[in-house]
Amino acid sequence: MRCPFDFSESLAFDPLLAELMARGPVTRIRLPHGDHDAWLVTSYDGVRQVTTDPRFSRAAIVGRDYPRLTPEPIVSPESINVIDPPHSRRLRQAAAQAFTKQRVRRMTPAIERVAGTLLDEMTTHGPPADLVHHLSNRLPHHTICELLGVSDADRPLLLHRTQQLLSVTSTAQQVASQAKQYLRRYFTQLVHERRRQPGDDLISALAAAEDPLSDDELAVLAMTLLLSGIDTTTCQISDITYSLLTRPDHWEALVQRPERLTDTLDELLRLIPFRKGVGIPRIALEDVEMEGTLIGAGDFVHVSYLAANRDASVFPNPHTLDPNRPTRPHMTFGWGGHHCIAAPLAFEELRVALSTLLDRLPGLRLAVPPDEVRWDSTTIRRFPLQLPVRW
């Protein structure tokens, strides 16, 4: 079945993905790019198996024209995202030191200051104001660039190049390839500079570690963290705010009881389809039977975290926003050996952004009808291009 996964109407669940879920937990799909069909696993238990079973390998896709949504493969062959456990452990342990709960707590005051400053600028601008411009694009980009030690002058171009790399348009391959090359060169040069002149940033810390990473490993890791740091959080600040403002009873409940924000954010992360379709596939290293389907050795296998988050056997009434839902871990940040290592920082950025909005602008509301909000249709992400608000 041909699956463009190009649905981009507001934050509605992709009807094509819903149809595939209804067909069964394992289906056969054809994506817009790549030379092969793939299996798509949509059930919660199935996704959990694929992401933890060593018989499914991401490393095996390197050098293959694997099935994907983007003309240019986003991931670099050396990226931590395509290294299988246990070989990825060294890189993950090195990078994870930046995202421990203790380090994230130390970063929180700085994130709060930036969020406060950005909202100061927005309120000075006055309503109506675009939340995407004033907060969603700038807070995550500032945070990850501070962590990596990227200069203020370089940040706008890095953001532009990152957006080019995520494009799914048919004419984007050359531009995306150039963007990837640019980011690789940029971070390779930055690694060299930090080895000569260390600073108070993650690249300097990793370069000086007892078991230091190579220049290539550090450059690719920095690229991966930049993409991850911008991709999820940028979308979700806007998506979550939109979701709450179009459900004013939930917004008002948080104004009255801000201590409920953590549970509400977790439920929104489960519910919101912040990206399109699928991400990086795996290859079955041997025949594997899954949910009654035989997946052959050498077959490509995609999982859908979006679908797993809507599995009714795990999340009853899965299409309903229910902050009081019994706690079950969602898969928005991935699962298994490739679970997002930056998830603690991403969640804290979301918590700070929303708590600051609720505290400073409790009367926040959309400045246009919901059906007039324009949504991105050119990348793998789901987010509003602008989010006009009043208060």
N, C-alpha and C positions, 0 to 999 in steps of 0.2 A: 504494500500500500504506500503510495507516495504521500509524504508528510512534510509539507513546507514549514509547519509550525510558525506561521507568520501572523497569527491572530494578535491584534493589538488594540482591541476595543476596551478602553478603560481598564479595570482590573477584573473583568469577567473571566471565568475559567475557560480555557481554550476548548471549544466544542469538539475539535478533532481529537484532543487528548482524552476527553470524556468518552468519545466513541470507542477509542482504543481500549480504555479501561473496561468498558462494557463488554467488549469482545472476549476479554480474558486477561489474566495476569501476565502472559507472555505473548507478544504478537510480532509479526514480521513487518518491517518498515523500510522505506527508501527515502533518504534525506536528500536535500538539494545538491550537496557536494560530496565527492568521494566516489570511488569505483565499486563500492560494495553495498549490498543490503545489510541490515542489522536486525537483531532481536531487540525488542523493547520490553523491559520489565517494569511493571507499574505497581505491583502490590507492595505493601510495606515489608512483609516478610521476604518477598523475592528480592527487593532492593537491598535489604539488610544482608541477604546471603551473597549477592553478587559483590558487594562492597567489602566483604570480610573473608571471602573464600579465595585462597591462593590459587585456585584453578582458573581464576579470571584475572588477567594481567593488563594493566595499563602500559607497562613498559614495552609490551609486545607490539604496540601500535606504532612505535617510532620507526620512521622510514617507510610507512605505509600510507597510501592515499585513503585514509580512514573516513567513514561516513560522518558528516558534520553539517552544521548550519551555515558556517561562514566560508566564503571563498578561500581565504587564507587561514590555515590552522593558527589558532590563537596561541597555543602552548608551544614553547621551545622544547627541543628534544632533551635538553639537560634539566628541564624544570622539575622541581620537586613533585609537581602534579602528575608526572608520568614515570616516576620511579616507584617501584613496588616495595612494600615492606618485605624483609627487614632492611633492605639496602637504603631506604629513605630515612631510616631512623636517625642517622647522624645529622642530616640536613634539618629534619624536623625538630630534633632536640636543640640544635643550634638556634633555629629561628624562634622556637617556642619560648626562649628566655625573654623575648621582647613582649610576650603576651600572657605572662603569668598573672594571676589575680593580684598579687602584690604590686607588680609593676604597673598594671592598669590602674590600680587605686592611686598610685603616685602620679599618673598622668591625668587623672580626673580633674583636679583643680585647673590645669591648663586648658583642658577641653571646655570646662565651664566658662573660663574667661573668654575664650574665643567665641563660644556660642553667645555669650552675653554681649560681646562687642558687635557681632554680626546682627543681633536683634536690635541693638542700639541704632545701628545704621539703617535698619529696615524701618524702625519707628520714626526715625528722623526723616526718612524719605516720605513716610506717610502712606495711608491707604489710598487706592489699592496698591499692593506691592506683590512682587513675584517671589514666592517662598523658594522656588528652585534656585533663582539667581542669588538671593540674599543668604540662604542657609544651606540648602541641600547640596549644591555643588561645592560650596566653599569649605564647610566644616570637615568632611571626611578627607578632602584633598589636602587641607592644611595639616590635619593630624598625621596622615601617613607621610607627608613630605617632611614634617618636623622629625618624625621618628627616623627617617632615612637620611636626614641631613641635607635635603635638597634646598638650594638657595631660593629666596623669594622670586628672583628674576627668572628662574628657569621653570617655575611651576605652571604658568599658563600654557606654555608649549607642551609640557609633559601631559597635561590634562587633555589637550587637543589630540596629541598622538595616541593616547590611550583610547579615546573615543573612536578614532579612525580604526583601531585594531579590532574593535568590537562590532564593526559594521557587517550587515548581512546582504547588502545590496549587490547586484550582479556585477557592477562596475568597480567594486571596492578592492579587488584582490591586489592590484599593484600598489594602491595607496596603503592598504593594510600591511603588505609586505615591507614597504618603505618605513612605515611606522614602527614595526617590530625591529627592523634593523637600526633605526634611530635610537629606540629605547635601549637596545643592547649596547650600542656604542656609548650612549650617555652613561649608563651605569658601570660599564667597564672602565671608563675614564674616571668616574667618581670613586670607584674602588681603588684605583691607582693613587688618586689624590689622598684618600683616607689612610692608605698604608704609609704615605710619606708624612702626612700631617693629620694625625688622628684628631677627632672631635668628640663631642658628647652625643653620639648618635649610634644607631644600631649597626651600621656598616663598620664603623670604627671598632665597636665592641667585638663583632664577629671576626674581624681581621686580626684582633689581638688575642683571640681565645687560645686556650691550651692546645686545642685540636683545630687550628684555623682552617677555614674553607679556602679553596683555590680562588683565583680571581674570577674565573668563569662561573664557578658555583655561586660566588657572592653576587655577581652581576645578574645572573638569571634569577636568583632568589629575590633580589631587590625588585626586579621587574614583576615577578609573581606577586610580591607583597603590594606593590603599587596598584596592579590590576585588581587584586582582591580588596584592597582598602578603599578603592574608589567605587568599584562595581556594585557591591551589595549595599553598602551604607548610603551612598548617594541616592540610589533608587528608593531605598526603604524609608528614608526620612520623608520624602514626598509622598510615597505610596501610603505610608501609615497615617500621615496627616490627612491626606485625602480620604482614606477609609474612615477615620474618626469624624471628620467634618461632614461627611455624607451619612453618618449615623450619629446625629447630635446628642442622642440619649447617652451614648457611650462616652462622647467627649465631656458632657456635663457630669457624668458619673466620676470621671477622673479629676475634674476640677474640684468636686466635692470630696473625693477620697483619693488623693494622689498616691497613697501607699499601694493602691491597686495597679499602678502603672507596670510593674515588672510582669505580673501575670497577664495583663492585657497585651503587652508587647510580645510576649512569648506566643500567645494565641494568634496575634496578627501575623507574626512571622510564619506560623504554620499555614495560615489561610491565604495570604497574598501570593499570587503567582508573579514574583518579581522578575522572572526571566522567561524566555520562550523555550519550549520543547526540552532539549537535552543538552548535555555538556560534552565531556570527554568520554569516549567509549573504552571498553576493555575487550580483550580477545580471550576466548575460551582455550585453554591450553590442552584440554582433553574433553571428551564427551561428558556432558553434565546434564542430568535430568532435573528440570526445574518446573515445579507447579504442573506436572504432567506433560511437559514439552521437552523433547530431547534437543539440547543445544550442542551442535557438533564441534569437535576440535577445530580451531581456526576461525570459527564464526565471530563476528563482531557483536558485542552486546552493549546496548545503552540502558541506563536506568533513568527513571523520571522521579526525582525527589518531589516535584510538584504533585504528581499522581499519588505517591506514597503518603504525602501529607493529607490527602483526601480519601484515604482508604477507610471506608465506613466500618470495617471490622475492627479498626483500631480507634477511630475517631467518630463516634456516633453523630449523626447529623453533620457530616463533615463540611458542608457548605455554609454553616452558620457560625457567626462570630460569637463565641461563648467563653469569656474570660474565666468563668467558674468551672470550666471543663476539667475533669480529673487529669492530673498531670501524666502525660506520655511524651517522651522526647520526639520532637519533630525533626525533619531532615533538611531544613533550609540551609544549614551550614554543612551539608554532606554527612557522610557516615563512614566508619571504619578507618582504614589507613590513610585516607585522603580527606578526612574531616578537616574543615578550615581551621588552621592554627590561629588565625586572627579573630576567631569568633568572640572571645572575651572583650577585645577592644571594640569590635563592631557593635556588640550589644551595648556597651557603655556609651558609645557615641549616640546611639539611638535613644538610650535612656536620658542622657543629658539634653539632647535636642528637644525631645518631647516634654520633659519636665520643665525646661526653661520656657517653652511655648505656653504650657498650661499655667505656669506661675506668672509670667509676665503679660500674657495676652489671653486671659480666660474667655474673653468674648470673641475669640477668633472664629471666622466663618469664611466660606468661599465668597469671592467677589463676583463670580459668574455662575450661572446654572451648571450643574455637574456635566450635562451633555455638551457644554461648550468648552470644556477643558480639552486641550489637544495633547495627544499621546504619541510617543516615539514609535516609529514604524521602520526604522532603518538599522537597528542594532538587535542583539540578542536579548536586550533588557526590556522590561515593562516599566515605564515611568512617564509622568507628565512632562511635556516640554516646558510649560510654564504652569504655575499654580497660583493664580491671582487670589489674594486674601484681603479681608478687611478685619477690623477690630474696633 
